[in-house]
Amino acid sequence: MSVIESVESTTRTAGKDRYTISEVAALTGLTAHTLRWYERIGLMPHVDRSHTGQRRFTERDLDWLAFVGKLRLTGMPVADMVRYAELVREGDHTRDARRELLEATRRDVLTRITELQDTLAVLDIKISHYGTACGGTSS
């Protein structure tokens, strides 16, 4: 079981593998509008439908949404997320392209982390200055 699966499965109903869009919205924090949009743009094209046409999400869909959420946190553009989803659907022969896309995203994240660490250091200096300037002690 992956980290995503173990974290996400703690909030789900044991043994259940069909979720309505409102249940998925409650579980993921995404709106029904966002879930429909993800489907429309090809980020989630494999969502099953009931005989009445209602979307029925599976555990696999929830795992995918958890992964997409992590990609969003990286700042990956939606177009790149859609491209990654397309590559996944195309099969194993796209593994190198998928890896390259994720590696590029990883490099971007590392750059942002460095920038944030530098920014944090500046904030710490300023906070320390205000603590000392106002008669307090530095933190």
N, C-alpha and C positions, 0 to 999 in steps of 0.2 A: 504494500500500500504506500502510495506517495505521500509526501508531506501535505500536498493540497488535499488529497483524498481524506487523510486522517483529520485534518482541521475542519474541512467542510462537512464531513459525514457526522460530526458531533451534533449538528443542528438539524439533521434530517430524521425523518421517521424511518425506523429500522424496517428493512424489507420492502419499502415502497420504491417503485421505479417509474412512476408516472406522476408528474406534477403539472398542475395548471399554471397558466401564466401568472395568476395572482399569487400562487404559492411560491413560484420561483422569484417573483418580485419581493415577497416577504423574506425569503431565505437569503437573497443576494444583496438587497438594498437597491437594486436597479428598478427603474419604473417599467411598467408594461410597455410604454411607448419606446423606451430604449431597447427592450428585448425584441420588439417588432422591427425596430430599425436595424438592429444587429442581423436579424434574419433577412431583411430586405437588401442589405448591402453585401451579403455573402459571408458575414462573419459567423453565422450560425445557420447554414442552409439545410442542415439535416434534421431539423425539428419535426418530429412525427405529428400526425394529426389524428384525432379521433374520427369516428364515422360521421360525426356532426360538424367536423371541420375545426374543432378546437385544438389548439396546440397542446401537445403532451410532451413535456420535457422528461428526460431520463437522468439517471445518476451521471451518465457520461456527459450529458449536456451541462449539468451543474459543475462537474469537474472542469469542463472546457471554459465555462464562464468564470470560474475561479482563476484559471490561467490567464484569460483575457484581462481580468481585473489586475493581475500582476503586471501584465504588459502595459496596461494603461498607466500604472504607477511609475513605470520606467520612463514615461513620456513618449513611448513609441507612437508615431502617427497612425491614425486609423487606417490609412491606405496600406501601411506596412503590415498591420495586423490582418487586414483582409488578404494581402498577398501571402502571408504566412499560412492562413487558413486554406487558401487555394493550393499552396504547395503540399500541405498535409493531405488534402483530398486527392491530389495527383499521385500520391503513393511514395513508396520507399526510395524510388530513384531520385527524389528531390531532397533527400536528407542533407546533402552538402549545401544546397541553397538555403535550406532552413537553418542549418548551423551558422552559415555566414550571416544571415539576417539577425540571428540571436547574438552572435559575437559582436556585430556592429552596435547593436542596442546595448550590450554589456559595456562596450568602450564608452558609449555616450553616458551611461549611468556612472561609470568610474570618474569621468570628467566632471559630471555634476556633483558627485560626492566630494571631490577635491575642492571644487568651487564653494560648496556649502561649508566645508571645514575651514577654508580661508575666511569666509564670511562670519562664521561662528567665532573665530579667533578675534576678529575685529570687534564684534559685539561684546565679547568677554572683556576686552581692553576698555571699551567705552563704559561698560557696567562697572568695572573696577574703578575707573576714573570718577564716575558719579558717586560711587560709594565713599571714596576717599574725599572728594571735593565737598560733599555734604556733611562731613564730620563723622561718617561711619567708617567701617573697616572694609577693606577689599574682600571680595568673596573668594 
